[in-house]
């Protein structure tokens, strides 16, 4: 989402800071869809090893 909105990686910043930057750059509908898409495409198999 950062790349798509031409934002830097913010490697040393908190999640709250990054979320605030995305909120400032994206309209509410686009942000909601982007978050939904990211969560849907997430690789949840990485959590299988934690059980």
C-alpha positions in Angstrom: 0.0 0.0 0.0 2.9 2.3 0.7 4.4 1.7 -2.7 1.1 2.2 -4.5 0.7 5.6 -2.8 4.3 6.7 -3.4 5.2 6.7 0.3 8.5 5.7 1.7 8.9 2.4 3.6 8.9 4.0 7.1 11.0 1.1 8.5 11.6 2.8 11.9 8.1 4.1 12.4 5.1 2.6 14.3 2.1 1.1 12.7 0.0 4.0 14.0 2.3 6.5 12.2 2.1 4.5 8.9 -1.7 4.2 9.2 -1.9 8.0 9.8 0.1 8.6 6.6 -2.1 6.3 4.6 -5.3 8.0 6.0 -3.9 11.4 4.9 -3.1 10.2 1.4 -6.1 8.0 0.5 -9.9 8.6 0.5 -11.9 6.4 2.9 -13.4 4.1 0.2 -10.0 3.4 -1.4 -8.3 2.8 1.9 -11.0 0.4 3.0 -10.7 -1.6 -0.2 -6.9 -1.6 -0.1 -6.9 -2.9 3.5 -9.5 -5.6 2.6 -7.5 -6.7 -0.4 -4.2 -6.9 1.5 -5.8 -9.0 4.2 -7.5 -11.3 1.7 -4.2 -11.9 -0.2 -2.2 -12.4 3.0 -0.3 -15.7 3.4 -1.9 -17.2 6.5 0.1 -20.4 6.2 2.9 -18.8 8.1 0.8 -19.1 11.3 0.4 -22.9 10.9 3.8 -23.5 12.4 2.9 -21.6 15.5 0.4 -24.2 16.7 
